[in-house]
Amino acid sequence: MINLNDENIMSSKEAAKLWGKADDYVRQMLKKYPQKFPEGSVRKFGRQLVVTTEGMEAVTGVKKDEV
């Protein structure tokens, strides 16, 4: 069962802010480099992008505990 209260699942805007990136960072990276996101680490729900910590770490190269 997926726990949507898991702190490792966040909106793309929240993730970008946490990693110190522009609000649309995840959307831009997904458009330009979709292969950088591990399978299942990013998903679009309607107009909302949701990303995992694993996805952000893969795309940015920075671990969550380093931000």
Summary of the structure (lengths in Angstrom):
residues: 67
radius of gyration: 10.9
end to end distance: 28.7
largest distance: 31.8
contacts: 162
relative contact order: 0.22
helix: 43%
strand: 18%
